[in-house]
Amino acid sequence: MINLEDYKSYLLQNYNLLEDLKASKSLIFDRFADVLKVLGFIEERVERYQKIEEEFEVIFEVGFSYFYEQLEEVKNFIHLYFQKDLVSLKKYEELINYNLYLTDLTETLKEKSQYTANTKTTILQILEEIETIVSERREFNDEILHKFNNMLQEYVPVGTQSTQEIFALISEELDISF
């Protein structure tokens, strides 16, 4: 049985941040869009039918956990480096989004027992570089993201899907619009 109270409470608690990210057309909000669509779809089904399929319960639990962890990481970035200045955050959102991707990818690789020592070293190196650029407010361009992708390419099996990508597929399968 899904307990919607924690989810609704968390959304309400973070309403202003989510609305600010959405209004600024942030990549970070885009990262959450499919997850929020799917969670909202399941929330509606629970409210309408009270009992739903076990498959939806699992999807909801995974999605809410993922959303919570990712949004808390965003809030940490905002608190540590931007003092709630979302305009400055927007300048670095590609790097923050990449950081969130790496966190998601790490969990995916661990679940599949594909998180090797080399993979861990590479991911930690990229995370440190991202943090340095953001904390020192350095300039960056798309080349840095290409560099990161090239570094990961050797250690991430082709076809590895992150939680975000899986929720995009679920959203598409359910034909949910936002």
TORTI-959391 format. One line per field, with one value per atom (N, C-alpha, C): residue in three letters; chain; x, y, z; residue number from 0. Coordinates in steps of 0.05 Angstrom, whole numbers, plus 5000, padded with zeros to 4 digits. Layout:
REM residues N
residu	(ALA, ...)
chaine	(A, ...)
xx	(X, ...)
yy	(Y, ...)
zz	(Z, ...)
num	(NUM, ...)
This chain:
REM residues 178
residu	(MET, MET, MET, ILE, ILE, ILE, ASN, ASN, ASN, LEU, LEU, LEU, GLU, GLU, GLU, ASP, ASP, ASP, TYR, TYR, TYR, LYS, LYS, LYS, SER, SER, SER, TYR, TYR, TYR, LEU, LEU, LEU, LEU, LEU, LEU, GLN, GLN, GLN, ASN, ASN, ASN, TYR, TYR, TYR, ASN, ASN, ASN, LEU, LEU, LEU, LEU, LEU, LEU, GLU, GLU, GLU, ASP, ASP, ASP, LEU, LEU, LEU, LYS, LYS, LYS, ALA, ALA, ALA, SER, SER, SER, LYS, LYS, LYS, SER, SER, SER, LEU, LEU, LEU, ILE, ILE, ILE, PHE, PHE, PHE, ASP, ASP, ASP, ARG, ARG, ARG, PHE, PHE, PHE, ALA, ALA, ALA, ASP, ASP, ASP, VAL, VAL, VAL, LEU, LEU, LEU, LYS, LYS, LYS, VAL, VAL, VAL, LEU, LEU, LEU, GLY, GLY, GLY, PHE, PHE, PHE, ILE, ILE, ILE, GLU, GLU, GLU, GLU, GLU, GLU, ARG, ARG, ARG, VAL, VAL, VAL, GLU, GLU, GLU, ARG, ARG, ARG, TYR, TYR, TYR, GLN, GLN, GLN, LYS, LYS, LYS, ILE, ILE, ILE, GLU, GLU, GLU, GLU, GLU, GLU, GLU, GLU, GLU, PHE, PHE, PHE, GLU, GLU, GLU, VAL, VAL, VAL, ILE, ILE, ILE, PHE, PHE, PHE, GLU, GLU, GLU, VAL, VAL, VAL, GLY, GLY, GLY, PHE, PHE, PHE, SER, SER, SER, TYR, TYR, TYR, PHE, PHE, PHE, TYR, TYR, TYR, GLU, GLU, GLU, GLN, GLN, GLN, LEU, LEU, LEU, GLU, GLU, GLU, GLU, GLU, GLU, VAL, VAL, VAL, LYS, LYS, LYS, ASN, ASN, ASN, PHE, PHE, PHE, ILE, ILE, ILE, HIS, HIS, HIS, LEU, LEU, LEU, TYR, TYR, TYR, PHE, PHE, PHE, GLN, GLN, GLN, LYS, LYS, LYS, ASP, ASP, ASP, LEU, LEU, LEU, VAL, VAL, VAL, SER, SER, SER, LEU, LEU, LEU, LYS, LYS, LYS, LYS, LYS, LYS, TYR, TYR, TYR, GLU, GLU, GLU, GLU, GLU, GLU, LEU, LEU, LEU, ILE, ILE, ILE, ASN, ASN, ASN, TYR, TYR, TYR, ASN, ASN, ASN, LEU, LEU, LEU, TYR, TYR, TYR, LEU, LEU, LEU, THR, THR, THR, ASP, ASP, ASP, LEU, LEU, LEU, THR, THR, THR, GLU, GLU, GLU, THR, THR, THR, LEU, LEU, LEU, LYS, LYS, LYS, GLU, GLU, GLU, LYS, LYS, LYS, SER, SER, SER, GLN, GLN, GLN, TYR, TYR, TYR, THR, THR, THR, ALA, ALA, ALA, ASN, ASN, ASN, THR, THR, THR, LYS, LYS, LYS, THR, THR, THR, THR, THR, THR, ILE, ILE, ILE, LEU, LEU, LEU, GLN, GLN, GLN, ILE, ILE, ILE, LEU, LEU, LEU, GLU, GLU, GLU, GLU, GLU, GLU, ILE, ILE, ILE, GLU, GLU, GLU, THR, THR, THR, ILE, ILE, ILE, VAL, VAL, VAL, SER, SER, SER, GLU, GLU, GLU, ARG, ARG, ARG, ARG, ARG, ARG, GLU, GLU, GLU, PHE, PHE, PHE, ASN, ASN, ASN, ASP, ASP, ASP, GLU, GLU, GLU, ILE, ILE, ILE, LEU, LEU, LEU, HIS, HIS, HIS, LYS, LYS, LYS, PHE, PHE, PHE, ASN, ASN, ASN, ASN, ASN, ASN, MET, MET, MET, LEU, LEU, LEU, GLN, GLN, GLN, GLU, GLU, GLU, TYR, TYR, TYR, VAL, VAL, VAL, PRO, PRO, PRO, VAL, VAL, VAL, GLY, GLY, GLY, THR, THR, THR, GLN, GLN, GLN, SER, SER, SER, THR, THR, THR, GLN, GLN, GLN, GLU, GLU, GLU, ILE, ILE, ILE, PHE, PHE, PHE, ALA, ALA, ALA, LEU, LEU, LEU, ILE, ILE, ILE, SER, SER, SER, GLU, GLU, GLU, GLU, GLU, GLU, LEU, LEU, LEU, ASP, ASP, ASP, ILE, ILE, ILE, SER, SER, SER, PHE, PHE, PHE)
chaine	(A, A, A, A, A, A, A, A, A, A, A, A, A, A, A, A, A, A, A, A, A, A, A, A, A, A, A, A, A, A, A, A, A, A, A, A, A, A, A, A, A, A, A, A, A, A, A, A, A, A, A, A, A, A, A, A, A, A, A, A, A, A, A, A, A, A, A, A, A, A, A, A, A, A, A, A, A, A, A, A, A, A, A, A, A, A, A, A, A, A, A, A, A, A, A, A, A, A, A, A, A, A, A, A, A, A, A, A, A, A, A, A, A, A, A, A, A, A, A, A, A, A, A, A, A, A, A, A, A, A, A, A, A, A, A, A, A, A, A, A, A, A, A, A, A, A, A, A, A, A, A, A, A, A, A, A, A, A, A, A, A, A, A, A, A, A, A, A, A, A, A, A, A, A, A, A, A, A, A, A, A, A, A, A, A, A, A, A, A, A, A, A, A, A, A, A, A, A, A, A, A, A, A, A, A, A, A, A, A, A, A, A, A, A, A, A, A, A, A, A, A, A, A, A, A, A, A, A, A, A, A, A, A, A, A, A, A, A, A, A, A, A, A, A, A, A, A, A, A, A, A, A, A, A, A, A, A, A, A, A, A, A, A, A, A, A, A, A, A, A, A, A, A, A, A, A, A, A, A, A, A, A, A, A, A, A, A, A, A, A, A, A, A, A, A, A, A, A, A, A, A, A, A, A, A, A, A, A, A, A, A, A, A, A, A, A, A, A, A, A, A, A, A, A, A, A, A, A, A, A, A, A, A, A, A, A, A, A, A, A, A, A, A, A, A, A, A, A, A, A, A, A, A, A, A, A, A, A, A, A, A, A, A, A, A, A, A, A, A, A, A, A, A, A, A, A, A, A, A, A, A, A, A, A, A, A, A, A, A, A, A, A, A, A, A, A, A, A, A, A, A, A, A, A, A, A, A, A, A, A, A, A, A, A, A, A, A, A, A, A, A, A, A, A, A, A, A, A, A, A, A, A, A, A, A, A, A, A, A, A, A, A, A, A, A, A, A, A, A, A, A, A, A, A, A, A, A, A, A, A, A, A, A, A, A, A, A, A, A, A, A, A, A, A, A, A, A, A, A, A, A, A, A, A, A, A, A, A, A, A, A, A, A, A, A, A, A, A, A, A, A, A, A, A, A, A, A, A, A, A, A, A, A, A, A, A, A, A, A, A, A, A, A, A, A, A, A, A, A, A, A, A, A, A)
xx	(5017, 5000, 5018, 5012, 5027, 5017, 5035, 5028, 5035, 5015, 5019, 5025, 5021, 5025, 5054, 5073, 5101, 5108, 5098, 5103, 5090, 5065, 5051, 5064, 5072, 5085, 5112, 5127, 5153, 5149, 5129, 5124, 5116, 5099, 5091, 5115, 5131, 5155, 5174, 5175, 5193, 5180, 5155, 5138, 5152, 5161, 5173, 5198, 5215, 5239, 5232, 5213, 5205, 5192, 5176, 5163, 5184, 5203, 5225, 5241, 5247, 5263, 5246, 5220, 5203, 5200, 5195, 5192, 5216, 5240, 5265, 5273, 5255, 5260, 5287, 5292, 5317, 5320, 5344, 5350, 5346, 5350, 5347, 5318, 5299, 5271, 5264, 5275, 5270, 5278, 5300, 5309, 5287, 5271, 5251, 5224, 5220, 5194, 5181, 5195, 5183, 5177, 5195, 5190, 5165, 5162, 5139, 5113, 5115, 5092, 5083, 5101, 5095, 5084, 5097, 5088, 5060, 5056, 5029, 5008, 5015, 4996, 4989, 5009, 5004, 4988, 4995, 4981, 4951, 4945, 4917, 4903, 4917, 4905, 4899, 4918, 4914, 4890, 4888, 4865, 4839, 4839, 4815, 4806, 4826, 4819, 4827, 4842, 4851, 4872, 4867, 4886, 4895, 4922, 4932, 4950, 4958, 4975, 5002, 5013, 5039, 5061, 5059, 5079, 5080, 5057, 5056, 5067, 5063, 5074, 5104, 5116, 5145, 5155, 5142, 5150, 5149, 5127, 5124, 5147, 5152, 5173, 5200, 5207, 5233, 5233, 5212, 5211, 5212, 5197, 5198, 5225, 5237, 5263, 5284, 5283, 5301, 5297, 5272, 5266, 5276, 5270, 5279, 5309, 5324, 5353, 5364, 5354, 5364, 5357, 5333, 5326, 5342, 5347, 5363, 5391, 5402, 5428, 5428, 5407, 5404, 5403, 5388, 5386, 5413, 5429, 5456, 5473, 5471, 5486, 5477, 5451, 5441, 5451, 5449, 5457, 5487, 5503, 5532, 5545, 5535, 5548, 5533, 5507, 5492, 5475, 5475, 5460, 5432, 5419, 5391, 5389, 5411, 5411, 5407, 5383, 5377, 5387, 5392, 5403, 5431, 5447, 5474, 5474, 5455, 5452, 5448, 5431, 5425, 5450, 5469, 5494, 5509, 5506, 5521, 5502, 5478, 5459, 5467, 5481, 5490, 5509, 5527, 5545, 5531, 5512, 5497, 5480, 5469, 5453, 5471, 5496, 5515, 5522, 5525, 5531, 5508, 5483, 5460, 5459, 5466, 5468, 5488, 5511, 5531, 5522, 5508, 5497, 5478, 5460, 5441, 5456, 5475, 5490, 5505, 5516, 5530, 5511, 5488, 5468, 5460, 5456, 5449, 5471, 5496, 5518, 5522, 5518, 5520, 5498, 5474, 5452, 5458, 5473, 5479, 5507, 5519, 5546, 5566, 5564, 5583, 5598, 5598, 5612, 5640, 5659, 5686, 5702, 5726, 5744, 5751, 5756, 5762, 5739, 5715, 5691, 5688, 5692, 5689, 5710, 5734, 5755, 5749, 5739, 5732, 5709, 5688, 5665, 5673, 5688, 5697, 5714, 5731, 5747, 5730, 5709, 5691, 5676, 5666, 5651, 5668, 5693, 5711, 5715, 5718, 5722, 5698, 5674, 5649, 5648, 5653, 5652, 5671, 5695, 5715, 5706, 5696, 5686, 5663, 5644, 5621, 5629, 5645, 5652, 5670, 5686, 5704, 5692, 5668, 5653, 5670, 5683, 5700, 5682, 5693, 5680, 5683, 5664, 5665, 5649, 5653, 5638, 5631, 5619, 5609, 5633, 5656, 5679, 5684, 5679, 5683, 5664, 5639, 5619, 5627, 5637, 5647, 5671, 5688, 5711, 5700, 5681, 5669, 5657, 5642, 5630, 5651, 5673, 5694, 5707, 5710, 5722, 5704, 5678, 5659, 5656, 5658, 5652, 5666, 5690, 5705, 5693, 5680, 5671, 5641, 5626, 5597, 5587, 5576, 5567, 5546, 5548, 5529, 5501, 5482, 5454, 5447, 5466, 5460, 5441, 5418, 5398, 5396, 5396, 5394, 5364, 5359, 5332, 5316, 5328, 5315, 5306, 5323, 5316, 5294, 5294, 5273, 5246, 5246, 5221, 5212, 5230, 5221, 5207, 5217, 5204, 5177, 5176, 5150, 5130, 5138, 5121, 5110, 5128, 5121, 5101, 5107, 5090, 5061, 5060, 5034, 5021, 5036, 5026, 5016, 5034, 5027, 5036, 5018, 5027, 5028, 5043, 5048, 5035)
yy	(4976, 5000, 5025, 5043, 5068, 5088, 5100, 5121, 5148, 5161, 5186, 5210, 5208, 5231, 5241, 5223, 5231, 5245, 5234, 5245, 5273, 5275, 5301, 5322, 5314, 5332, 5341, 5323, 5331, 5350, 5345, 5363, 5391, 5392, 5417, 5432, 5417, 5429, 5441, 5430, 5439, 5452, 5460, 5472, 5496, 5515, 5540, 5534, 5517, 5510, 5497, 5478, 5464, 5483, 5501, 5521, 5540, 5548, 5566, 5552, 5526, 5511, 5508, 5502, 5499, 5525, 5547, 5573, 5582, 5574, 5582, 5563, 5543, 5523, 5509, 5502, 5491, 5462, 5455, 5427, 5409, 5420, 5405, 5397, 5416, 5409, 5388, 5392, 5373, 5344, 5343, 5317, 5303, 5319, 5308, 5304, 5316, 5318, 5291, 5272, 5245, 5231, 5233, 5221, 5232, 5259, 5272, 5264, 5262, 5253, 5225, 5207, 5179, 5179, 5193, 5193, 5205, 5227, 5239, 5221, 5206, 5186, 5165, 5155, 5135, 5146, 5171, 5184, 5186, 5194, 5196, 5169, 5148, 5121, 5113, 5118, 5110, 5125, 5151, 5167, 5158, 5149, 5141, 5113, 5095, 5066, 5055, 5070, 5061, 5039, 5019, 4997, 4996, 4993, 4992, 4967, 4962, 4940, 4942, 4919, 4918, 4931, 4928, 4940, 4970, 4983, 5012, 5019, 5002, 5007, 5008, 4989, 4988, 5012, 5019, 5042, 5067, 5070, 5093, 5095, 5073, 5073, 5080, 5068, 5074, 5103, 5112, 5139, 5160, 5156, 5176, 5176, 5153, 5152, 5166, 5161, 5174, 5204, 5213, 5241, 5255, 5243, 5254, 5257, 5236, 5237, 5258, 5259, 5277, 5306, 5311, 5339, 5348, 5330, 5337, 5344, 5331, 5337, 5365, 5371, 5398, 5419, 5414, 5432, 5436, 5415, 5418, 5436, 5433, 5451, 5480, 5484, 5511, 5523, 5508, 5517, 5522, 5504, 5506, 5527, 5528, 5544, 5568, 5569, 5590, 5607, 5600, 5615, 5622, 5603, 5605, 5624, 5629, 5646, 5628, 5625, 5607, 5618, 5644, 5655, 5644, 5645, 5634, 5604, 5591, 5562, 5555, 5570, 5565, 5564, 5581, 5581, 5554, 5541, 5515, 5491, 5494, 5472, 5448, 5452, 5429, 5412, 5425, 5409, 5396, 5410, 5399, 5376, 5379, 5357, 5333, 5338, 5316, 5303, 5318, 5307, 5289, 5298, 5282, 5256, 5259, 5235, 5215, 5225, 5207, 5193, 5207, 5195, 5172, 5178, 5158, 5135, 5141, 5120, 5102, 5114, 5098, 5077, 5086, 5067, 5046, 5053, 5034, 5013, 5022, 5003, 4985, 4996, 4980, 4958, 4965, 4946, 4923, 4929, 4909, 4896, 4902, 4892, 4899, 4923, 4932, 4957, 4962, 4985, 4976, 4978, 4969, 4990, 4983, 5003, 5025, 5017, 5037, 5056, 5044, 5061, 5080, 5071, 5088, 5110, 5104, 5124, 5145, 5137, 5155, 5173, 5161, 5177, 5197, 5188, 5207, 5229, 5223, 5244, 5265, 5256, 5274, 5291, 5278, 5292, 5313, 5307, 5327, 5351, 5345, 5366, 5384, 5372, 5387, 5405, 5394, 5409, 5432, 5428, 5449, 5472, 5465, 5485, 5501, 5487, 5501, 5518, 5506, 5520, 5545, 5543, 5566, 5583, 5576, 5591, 5595, 5574, 5575, 5574, 5584, 5582, 5553, 5544, 5517, 5518, 5498, 5496, 5467, 5462, 5435, 5415, 5425, 5407, 5391, 5404, 5390, 5367, 5371, 5349, 5326, 5333, 5313, 5298, 5312, 5299, 5279, 5287, 5270, 5245, 5249, 5227, 5207, 5218, 5201, 5185, 5198, 5184, 5161, 5165, 5144, 5122, 5128, 5109, 5082, 5082, 5057, 5040, 5052, 5037, 5032, 5044, 5041, 5025, 5001, 4984, 4998, 4995, 5006, 4995, 5013, 5005, 5008, 5016, 5020, 5044, 5038, 5059, 5069, 5095, 5107, 5107, 5113, 5114, 5135, 5157, 5178, 5168, 5153, 5143, 5122, 5106, 5086, 5100, 5121, 5135, 5150, 5158, 5170, 5148, 5124, 5102, 5095, 5095, 5089, 5111, 5136, 5159, 5156, 5149, 5146, 5122, 5100, 5077, 5083, 5098, 5105, 5128, 5141, 5163, 5186, 5194, 5215, 5242, 5261, 5288, 5305, 5327, 5343, 5370)
zz	(5000, 5000, 5000, 4982, 4980, 5000, 5015, 5033, 5019, 5010, 4995, 5012, 5038, 5055, 5055, 5056, 5055, 5029, 5007, 4981, 4979, 4986, 4984, 5002, 5026, 5045, 5033, 5021, 5010, 4986, 4969, 4947, 4958, 4978, 4989, 5002, 5016, 5029, 5008, 4984, 4964, 4940, 4945, 4923, 4911, 4927, 4916, 4899, 4909, 4894, 4867, 4868, 4843, 4824, 4834, 4816, 4804, 4820, 4810, 4789, 4793, 4773, 4748, 4751, 4728, 4712, 4727, 4714, 4698, 4708, 4695, 4673, 4667, 4647, 4652, 4676, 4685, 4675, 4667, 4661, 4685, 4708, 4733, 4736, 4731, 4732, 4711, 4687, 4665, 4674, 4690, 4700, 4716, 4730, 4748, 4734, 4710, 4698, 4694, 4682, 4677, 4703, 4723, 4749, 4761, 4761, 4772, 4757, 4731, 4715, 4724, 4727, 4734, 4763, 4781, 4809, 4811, 4796, 4795, 4784, 4764, 4752, 4773, 4787, 4807, 4830, 4838, 4860, 4853, 4829, 4820, 4821, 4812, 4813, 4841, 4859, 4887, 4899, 4893, 4904, 4892, 4867, 4853, 4861, 4863, 4867, 4894, 4909, 4936, 4934, 4918, 4915, 4886, 4883, 4855, 4852, 4828, 4822, 4836, 4844, 4858, 4841, 4815, 4797, 4801, 4804, 4808, 4836, 4855, 4882, 4881, 4867, 4865, 4850, 4828, 4812, 4829, 4845, 4862, 4882, 4896, 4916, 4905, 4882, 4869, 4860, 4848, 4838, 4860, 4881, 4903, 4916, 4920, 4932, 4915, 4889, 4870, 4870, 4868, 4868, 4893, 4916, 4942, 4942, 4936, 4937, 4918, 4894, 4874, 4881, 4891, 4899, 4923, 4942, 4965, 4956, 4936, 4926, 4913, 4898, 4887, 4909, 4929, 4952, 4965, 4967, 4978, 4961, 4935, 4917, 4921, 4922, 4925, 4952, 4973, 4999, 5000, 4990, 4993, 4974, 4950, 4930, 4919, 4923, 4910, 4930, 4955, 4975, 4965, 4953, 4944, 4919, 4906, 4882, 4857, 4848, 4826, 4799, 4797, 4773, 4769, 4790, 4789, 4785, 4798, 4795, 4765, 4752, 4724, 4706, 4713, 4697, 4699, 4721, 4725, 4725, 4716, 4717, 4700, 4678, 4662, 4679, 4694, 4711, 4734, 4746, 4768, 4758, 4734, 4722, 4717, 4708, 4703, 4729, 4750, 4777, 4785, 4781, 4788, 4771, 4746, 4729, 4740, 4749, 4759, 4784, 4801, 4825, 4818, 4799, 4789, 4776, 4759, 4745, 4765, 4785, 4806, 4818, 4825, 4837, 4817, 4792, 4772, 4769, 4767, 4764, 4788, 4812, 4836, 4836, 4828, 4828, 4809, 4787, 4767, 4772, 4794, 4801, 4780, 4769, 4748, 4757, 4783, 4794, 4803, 4785, 4790, 4803, 4812, 4824, 4804, 4779, 4758, 4753, 4753, 4748, 4771, 4796, 4819, 4818, 4812, 4810, 4789, 4766, 4744, 4753, 4764, 4772, 4794, 4813, 4835, 4824, 4804, 4791, 4778, 4763, 4750, 4770, 4791, 4812, 4825, 4830, 4842, 4823, 4798, 4778, 4776, 4776, 4776, 4800, 4824, 4848, 4848, 4838, 4836, 4818, 4794, 4776, 4788, 4801, 4812, 4837, 4855, 4879, 4874, 4853, 4846, 4825, 4817, 4796, 4771, 4763, 4738, 4713, 4692, 4666, 4656, 4641, 4629, 4603, 4586, 4561, 4556, 4533, 4526, 4525, 4519, 4517, 4543, 4565, 4591, 4594, 4584, 4585, 4566, 4543, 4524, 4537, 4550, 4564, 4585, 4600, 4621, 4607, 4586, 4572, 4562, 4551, 4541, 4564, 4587, 4610, 4619, 4618, 4627, 4607, 4582, 4560, 4564, 4574, 4577, 4599, 4619, 4642, 4645, 4628, 4629, 4605, 4610, 4587, 4570, 4544, 4526, 4534, 4533, 4540, 4569, 4586, 4614, 4617, 4629, 4632, 4661, 4664, 4690, 4699, 4723, 4734, 4718, 4713, 4698, 4670, 4657, 4630, 4632, 4653, 4657, 4662, 4677, 4682, 4657, 4640, 4614, 4598, 4598, 4584, 4596, 4622, 4636, 4629, 4630, 4623, 4595, 4577, 4549, 4546, 4559, 4558, 4568, 4590, 4602, 4587, 4568, 4552, 4570, 4588, 4608, 4597, 4597, 4590, 4615, 4614, 4638, 4635)
num	(0, 0, 0, 1, 1, 1, 2, 2, 2, 3, 3, 3, 4, 4, 4, 5, 5, 5, 6, 6, 6, 7, 7, 7, 8, 8, 8, 9, 9, 9, 10, 10, 10, 11, 11, 11, 12, 12, 12, 13, 13, 13, 14, 14, 14, 15, 15, 15, 16, 16, 16, 17, 17, 17, 18, 18, 18, 19, 19, 19, 20, 20, 20, 21, 21, 21, 22, 22, 22, 23, 23, 23, 24, 24, 24, 25, 25, 25, 26, 26, 26, 27, 27, 27, 28, 28, 28, 29, 29, 29, 30, 30, 30, 31, 31, 31, 32, 32, 32, 33, 33, 33, 34, 34, 34, 35, 35, 35, 36, 36, 36, 37, 37, 37, 38, 38, 38, 39, 39, 39, 40, 40, 40, 41, 41, 41, 42, 42, 42, 43, 43, 43, 44, 44, 44, 45, 45, 45, 46, 46, 46, 47, 47, 47, 48, 48, 48, 49, 49, 49, 50, 50, 50, 51, 51, 51, 52, 52, 52, 53, 53, 53, 54, 54, 54, 55, 55, 55, 56, 56, 56, 57, 57, 57, 58, 58, 58, 59, 59, 59, 60, 60, 60, 61, 61, 61, 62, 62, 62, 63, 63, 63, 64, 64, 64, 65, 65, 65, 66, 66, 66, 67, 67, 67, 68, 68, 68, 69, 69, 69, 70, 70, 70, 71, 71, 71, 72, 72, 72, 73, 73, 73, 74, 74, 74, 75, 75, 75, 76, 76, 76, 77, 77, 77, 78, 78, 78, 79, 79, 79, 80, 80, 80, 81, 81, 81, 82, 82, 82, 83, 83, 83, 84, 84, 84, 85, 85, 85, 86, 86, 86, 87, 87, 87, 88, 88, 88, 89, 89, 89, 90, 90, 90, 91, 91, 91, 92, 92, 92, 93, 93, 93, 94, 94, 94, 95, 95, 95, 96, 96, 96, 97, 97, 97, 98, 98, 98, 99, 99, 99, 100, 100, 100, 101, 101, 101, 102, 102, 102, 103, 103, 103, 104, 104, 104, 105, 105, 105, 106, 106, 106, 107, 107, 107, 108, 108, 108, 109, 109, 109, 110, 110, 110, 111, 111, 111, 112, 112, 112, 113, 113, 113, 114, 114, 114, 115, 115, 115, 116, 116, 116, 117, 117, 117, 118, 118, 118, 119, 119, 119, 120, 120, 120, 121, 121, 121, 122, 122, 122, 123, 123, 123, 124, 124, 124, 125, 125, 125, 126, 126, 126, 127, 127, 127, 128, 128, 128, 129, 129, 129, 130, 130, 130, 131, 131, 131, 132, 132, 132, 133, 133, 133, 134, 134, 134, 135, 135, 135, 136, 136, 136, 137, 137, 137, 138, 138, 138, 139, 139, 139, 140, 140, 140, 141, 141, 141, 142, 142, 142, 143, 143, 143, 144, 144, 144, 145, 145, 145, 146, 146, 146, 147, 147, 147, 148, 148, 148, 149, 149, 149, 150, 150, 150, 151, 151, 151, 152, 152, 152, 153, 153, 153, 154, 154, 154, 155, 155, 155, 156, 156, 156, 157, 157, 157, 158, 158, 158, 159, 159, 159, 160, 160, 160, 161, 161, 161, 162, 162, 162, 163, 163, 163, 164, 164, 164, 165, 165, 165, 166, 166, 166, 167, 167, 167, 168, 168, 168, 169, 169, 169, 170, 170, 170, 171, 171, 171, 172, 172, 172, 173, 173, 173, 174, 174, 174, 175, 175, 175, 176, 176, 176, 177, 177, 177)
